[in-house]
Amino acid sequence: MLPFKKILFPVDYSASCAATVPYVMDMTRHFSAELTIMHAYALRPMFVNRDIESVLVYSDLAYADPKVMEEARQIEEQRVREFADKMFPGQHAQSMAEEGEAGFAIHRVLEHQGADLVMMPTRGSGLIRRFLLGSVTAKVLHDVSAAVWTGIGSAIEGHAPAVPYKSIICALDETEEAEAVLRAAAALAKSYQANLALVHVLETPPAAPEIDFTPYRQDLIDAAHAHLRGLKGRLNLDVPDVVIDAGISDGIREEIVRRKADLLVVGRGHDQGTFSRVWSRLYSIVRDSPCPVLSV
């Protein structure tokens, strides 16, 4: 995975998107990577009141008229080109506009042009959108095989960009992908000369009258520590680690705050392609993280 060679930056011209630019610029320069900036636009509205017949008729005609579609494409290409020139002055970046729903457009670009890394804000805002994480981000996390960098817009806008990264946390579980995730985090930390720390969240069941896990809690913690020691030993790493008994997203957030981390590295899981992944814990981790998250 590392070093990143091609980075895709989908943009929607929002404040959250603009706040992501310093992170994209840093990652691009750090790895001397190619940068592609893309914007997805739609001629046909996704949701429309069917009582407004004129809107529907205009939408259908615009969508079917090749001249209108070509004019729209030129306008959108000019707009994304101006964004690239303004936000990345003096840096060569390919710019492109893709017609269609953003999630599908991003996937299409990745299939045709390829990229090692997609960088985008989550756009989580409001109770419903925060809960859903943002449909475009959720789709990208679910569908693409490239690494995905995400950051909550409000969290990014509230402070000066913490780049280059000085403190990186790697959240690990006990799945088979843990070693690959740790390798990626270690390589990134070494590349940035950043401090690396590991966190494992147990999330033991709450006490219940029929089953009391209290006597086994320390055994679970010891087993988790042994697992982390084994991973570090295989990779010859001497870095701190902690095991936390808490909710997963809460425990990881707590460690990020405690260590003032600039970046969280997590795995993506092996169940890609299933509907249940839309509601998996990866999304709550990304949604609740106070720092950017790199999911690999």
Stockholm file with secondary structure:
# STOCKHOLM 1.0

chainA/1-296         MLPFKKILFPVDYSASCAATVPYVMDMTRHFSAELTIMHAYALRPMFVNRDIESVLVYSDLAYADPKVMEEARQIEEQRVREFADKMFPGQHAQSMAEEGEAGFAIHRVLEHQGADLVMMPTRGSGLIRRFLLGSVTAKVLHDVSAAVWTGIGSAIEGHAPAVPYKSIICALDETEEAEAVLRAAAALAKSYQANLALVHVLETPPAAPEIDFTPYRQDLIDAAHAHLRGLKGRLNLDVPDVVIDAGISDGIREEIVRRKADLLVVGRGHDQGTFSRVWSRLYSIVRDSPCPVLSV
#=GR chainA/1-296 SS CCSCCEEEEECCCCHHHHHHHHHHHHHHHHHTCEEEEEEEECSSCSSCCTTCHHHHHHHHHHHHCHHHHHHHHHHHHHHHHHHHHHHSTTCCCEEEEEESCHHHHHHHHHHHHCCSEEEEECCCCHHHHHHHCCHHHHHHHHHCCSEEEEECHHHHHTSCCCCSCCEEEEECCSSTTHHHHHHHHHHHHHHHTCEEEEEEECCCCCCCSSCCCHHHHHHHHHHHHHHHHHHHHHHTCCCCEEEECSCHHHHHHHHHHHHTCSEEEECCCSCTTSGGGGGSHHHHHHHHCSSCEEEC
#=GC SS_cons         CCSCCEEEEECCCCHHHHHHHHHHHHHHHHHTCEEEEEEEECSSCSSCCTTCHHHHHHHHHHHHCHHHHHHHHHHHHHHHHHHHHHHSTTCCCEEEEEESCHHHHHHHHHHHHCCSEEEEECCCCHHHHHHHCCHHHHHHHHHCCSEEEEECHHHHHTSCCCCSCCEEEEECCSSTTHHHHHHHHHHHHHHHTCEEEEEEECCCCCCCSSCCCHHHHHHHHHHHHHHHHHHHHHHTCCCCEEEECSCHHHHHHHHHHHHTCSEEEECCCSCTTSGGGGGSHHHHHHHHCSSCEEEC
//
